[in-house]
Amino acid sequence: MEQTNYTHSDVFKLSSKIFAQLKKVINGKDTQLFKIILTILAGGHILLEDVPGVGKTTLALATAKALSLNSRRIQFTPDLLASDIMGFSVYNSQTGNFEYMEGGCMTNILLADEINRASSRTQSALLEVMEEKRVTVDGITRELPKPFFVIATQNPLGTAGTQPLPESQLDRFLIKISMGYPKPKDELEMLKARHAHNPLDDVQAVTDEYELMLAIKTVEKTFVNNVLYEYIVNLSCATRKNKYIDLGLSPRGTLALAGASKAVAVINGRDFVIPDDVKYIFGDIARHRCVMSSKVRIDGLNAEQVLLDILQKVPVPKI
């Protein structure tokens, strides 16, 4: 029988359990873990960008294990084909029919490792998968398992063999975050912890796909005052009119900001959104979606400063 009394308090407790498991493998990155969890509760996809070796793939694997979901890992290389992701049809001579062979996306969590090393054609194969959560092969559309998330990692541009993701694909990721190098004390703890065994072995499953879907639906029901909806739209419009931004937030980005703000509220123990929730996650929603103009570099600014200026200039509603 379907459970109908799953509450915001239950989601809050679940987020704490997931956080405790991720802490077993990632030290000193509480903010990043917080954002990973809120993205999952918002039903979004995650892009982890950083230099090699700082724990991007480890974090993705730990997340899949803590959620107790089916996962598949695809190493994105220049020779990876779109059919490796979406699947393909093969002819069965015994039955006389074409049979669908599943691609890597037929899972709950797709770990797309070093996504920006693949060809642009292969990268574009993820578009329907990420947005529509279904695949179409030989004219037949198949739904993906629920829930479905993409946790992708990529190395910074300029690293050998990488190429930029198109704006249309970046827009599909709810957030893009960076791990960063650990502090010396955290790196020391990591050395000690991994001397005898792999901390991934300590990660335990704390939920399942049924409960996670309940949690996601509960987050969607989080109350948002009309003036906060207006505030979110005003922030989006401000990115489109800013002289330092060539391409501002799309309507999809506006929806992402609203959904992520709900998740921030729930993880903070509330069933309603306040302006600080929107302000907290705005930069992570907008940073990878907004295309900065050349004026930013000429005036000695960066994307963080431009987005912060927008937050300071757009009036914050009183509720």
C-alpha positions in Angstrom: 0.0 0.0 0.0 1.4 3.4 -0.9 2.6 5.5 1.9 0.9 8.9 2.0 2.2 10.3 5.3 5.8 10.8 4.4 6.6 14.3 5.7 9.2 17.0 5.4 10.6 15.9 8.7 11.2 12.4 7.3 13.1 14.0 4.4 15.2 15.9 6.8 16.1 12.7 8.7 16.9 10.9 5.5 19.2 13.7 4.3 21.1 13.4 7.7 21.5 9.7 7.2 22.9 10.2 3.6 25.2 12.9 4.8 26.6 10.6 7.5 27.4 7.9 5.0 29.1 10.3 2.5 31.2 11.7 5.3 32.9 8.3 5.7 34.7 8.8 2.4 34.9 12.6 2.0 36.5 14.7 4.8 36.3 18.5 5.1 33.8 19.0 2.2 30.5 19.4 4.1 29.3 22.2 1.8 29.8 20.0 -1.3 28.1 17.1 0.4 25.2 19.3 1.4 24.7 20.4 -2.2 25.0 16.9 -3.6 22.2 15.7 -1.3 19.9 18.7 -2.0 20.3 18.1 -5.7 19.2 14.5 -5.4 16.2 15.5 -3.3 15.3 18.0 -6.0 15.5 15.2 -8.6 18.3 16.9 -10.5 21.6 15.9 -12.2 25.0 16.8 -10.8 28.2 17.9 -12.6 31.4 17.6 -10.6 34.3 19.6 -12.1 37.8 19.6 -10.8 41.4 18.5 -11.4 42.0 14.7 -11.4 42.5 12.9 -8.1 40.4 15.1 -5.7 37.6 12.5 -5.1 35.0 13.2 -7.8 34.5 9.6 -8.8 34.8 8.4 -5.2 32.0 10.8 -4.1 29.8 9.6 -7.0 30.3 5.9 -6.1 29.6 6.6 -2.4 26.4 8.4 -3.3 25.2 5.5 -5.4 26.0 3.0 -2.6 24.3 5.1 0.1 21.1 5.4 -1.9 21.1 1.7 -2.6 20.2 2.3 -6.2 21.3 0.4 -9.3 24.2 2.2 -10.9 26.3 2.0 -14.0 29.6 3.7 -14.7 30.6 4.8 -18.2 34.1 6.1 -18.8 33.7 8.8 -21.4 36.4 8.4 -24.0 36.8 9.8 -27.6 35.7 6.4 -29.0 32.6 6.1 -26.9 29.4 5.8 -29.1 26.0 7.2 -28.5 24.7 3.6 -28.6 26.8 2.8 -25.6 24.6 5.2 -23.7 21.2 4.8 -25.3 21.4 1.1 -26.4 20.8 -0.4 -29.8 18.8 -3.1 -31.6 20.2 -6.4 -32.9 18.6 -8.9 -35.2 17.7 -12.3 -33.6 17.8 -14.9 -36.4 15.9 -17.4 -34.2 12.9 -15.2 -33.6 13.1 -13.1 -36.7 12.8 -9.9 -34.6 15.0 -7.0 -33.6 15.8 -7.0 -29.9 16.8 -4.0 -27.8 20.1 -4.2 -26.0 20.2 -1.9 -23.1 22.6 1.0 -23.0 24.3 2.4 -19.9 21.5 4.8 -19.1 19.1 2.0 -18.2 19.8 2.3 -14.5 18.9 4.6 -11.5 22.3 6.4 -11.3 24.5 6.9 -14.4 28.1 7.7 -13.4 29.4 9.6 -16.4 33.2 9.7 -15.7 35.2 12.5 -17.4 32.2 13.5 -19.6 34.1 16.2 -21.4 36.5 13.7 -23.0 33.9 12.2 -25.3 33.0 13.5 -28.7 30.2 16.2 -29.0 28.0 13.6 -30.8 28.2 11.3 -27.8 27.7 14.1 -25.4 24.5 15.1 -27.2 23.1 11.6 -26.8 22.7 12.4 -23.1 20.3 15.3 -23.8 17.1 13.3 -24.2 18.2 10.9 -21.4 18.8 13.7 -18.9 15.8 15.9 -19.7 13.1 13.5 -20.8 14.4 10.5 -18.8 13.7 8.2 -21.7 15.4 6.9 -24.8 14.3 6.5 -28.3 16.0 3.8 -30.4 14.8 2.8 -33.9 11.6 4.8 -33.3 10.7 3.1 -30.1 10.7 5.1 -26.9 11.5 3.5 -23.6 11.2 5.0 -20.1 14.2 5.0 -17.8 14.0 3.5 -14.3 12.8 5.8 -11.5 14.4 7.6 -9.9 17.1 8.5 -12.5 20.1 10.7 -11.9 23.3 11.5 -13.9 26.3 12.2 -11.7 29.0 13.4 -14.2 32.6 14.3 -13.6 34.8 16.4 -15.8 38.2 17.9 -15.7 38.7 21.6 -16.2 39.1 22.9 -19.7 42.7 23.0 -20.8 43.4 19.5 -19.4 44.7 17.3 -22.2 41.9 15.7 -24.3 39.0 17.7 -23.0 36.5 19.8 -24.8 33.7 22.0 -23.5 30.1 20.8 -23.0 27.6 22.7 -25.1 25.3 25.1 -23.3 22.3 23.0 -24.0 23.8 20.1 -22.1 25.1 22.2 -19.2 21.6 23.5 -18.8 20.5 19.9 -18.0 22.6 19.8 -14.8 20.9 21.2 -11.8 24.2 22.3 -10.3 28.0 22.2 -11.0 30.3 22.1 -8.1 34.0 21.8 -7.5 35.6 19.6 -4.9 38.8 21.5 -4.4 42.0 20.3 -2.7 41.5 19.1 0.9 43.0 20.9 3.8 46.2 19.4 5.1 44.5 18.0 8.2 41.8 16.4 6.1 44.3 15.0 3.7 46.2 13.5 6.6 43.0 11.8 7.9 42.5 10.5 4.4 45.9 8.9 4.4 45.3 7.2 7.7 41.8 6.0 6.8 43.0 4.4 3.5 46.1 2.8 4.9 44.3 -0.5 5.7 41.1 -0.5 3.7 38.9 1.4 1.2 36.4 3.7 3.1 33.9 3.0 0.3 33.5 -0.4 1.9 32.1 1.3 5.0 29.3 3.1 3.2 25.9 1.6 4.0 22.6 1.9 2.2 20.2 4.1 4.1 17.3 4.3 1.7 15.8 2.6 -1.4 14.2 3.8 -4.6 10.7 3.8 -3.2 11.6 6.0 -0.2 13.7 8.3 -2.4 10.8 8.9 -4.7 8.6 9.7 -1.7 11.2 12.1 -0.6 11.5 13.8 -4.0 7.7 14.2 -4.2 7.6 15.6 -0.7 10.2 18.2 -1.5 8.2 19.2 -4.6 5.3 20.1 -2.3 7.4 22.5 -0.2 5.5 25.8 0.1 6.8 28.8 -1.9 5.2 32.2 -1.3 4.2 34.1 -4.5 6.6 36.9 -3.7 9.4 34.4 -3.7 8.4 33.1 -7.1 8.6 36.7 -8.3 12.0 37.1 -6.6 13.3 34.0 -8.5 12.0 35.3 -11.8 13.6 38.7 -11.1 16.9 37.1 -10.4 16.7 35.2 -13.7 15.7 38.3 -15.6 18.6 40.2 -14.1 21.1 37.6 -15.5 19.6 38.2 -19.0 20.0 42.0 -18.8 23.4 42.2 -17.2 26.1 43.8 -19.3 28.7 41.2 -18.2 26.5 38.2 -19.3 26.0 37.2 -22.9 23.6 34.3 -22.1 21.5 34.4 -18.9 19.4 31.9 -17.1 17.0 30.0 -19.3 13.4 29.2 -18.2 14.8 25.7 -17.3 17.3 27.5 -15.1 14.5 29.4 -13.4 12.7 26.1 -12.7 15.9 24.6 -11.4 16.4 27.6 -9.0 12.9 27.1 -7.6 13.3 23.4 -7.2 16.7 23.6 -5.6 15.5 26.3 -3.2 12.8 23.9 -1.9 15.4 21.2 -1.3 17.6 23.7 0.6 14.6 24.6 2.8 13.8 20.9 3.6 17.4 20.0 4.5 17.4 23.0 6.9 14.3 21.5 8.6 11.6 23.7 7.1 8.6 22.9 4.9 8.6 26.4 3.4 11.1 28.5 1.4 12.7 31.7 2.6 14.8 34.2 0.6 18.0 32.9 2.1 17.3 29.5 0.5 17.2 31.1 -2.9 20.3 33.2 -2.3 22.2 30.3 -1.0 21.8 28.2 -4.1 21.6 30.9 -6.8 25.3 30.9 -7.7 25.4 27.1 -8.1 22.4 27.2 -10.4 23.5 30.1 -12.5 27.3 29.8 -12.7 27.5 27.1 -15.3 24.4 28.3 -17.2 25.4 31.9 -17.7 27.9 32.7 -20.4 30.1 35.6 -19.4 31.1 38.3 -21.9 34.7 39.5 -22.6 34.0 42.6 -20.5 34.3 40.4 -17.4 38.0 39.7 -18.0 38.7 43.2 -19.3 37.3 44.8 -16.1 39.1 42.3 -13.9 36.0 40.5 -12.6 34.9 36.8 -12.5 31.6 35.0 -12.7 31.3 34.8 -8.9 31.5 38.6 -8.5 29.0 39.2 -11.3 26.4 36.9 -9.8 27.0 38.2 -6.3 26.4 41.7 -7.6 23.1 40.6 -9.1 22.1 39.1 -5.7 22.9 42.4 -4.0 21.0 44.6 -6.5 17.8 42.6 -6.9 15.4 43.6 -4.0 14.9 40.8 -1.5 11.2 40.3 -0.6 10.0 40.5 3.0 7.8 37.6 4.0 
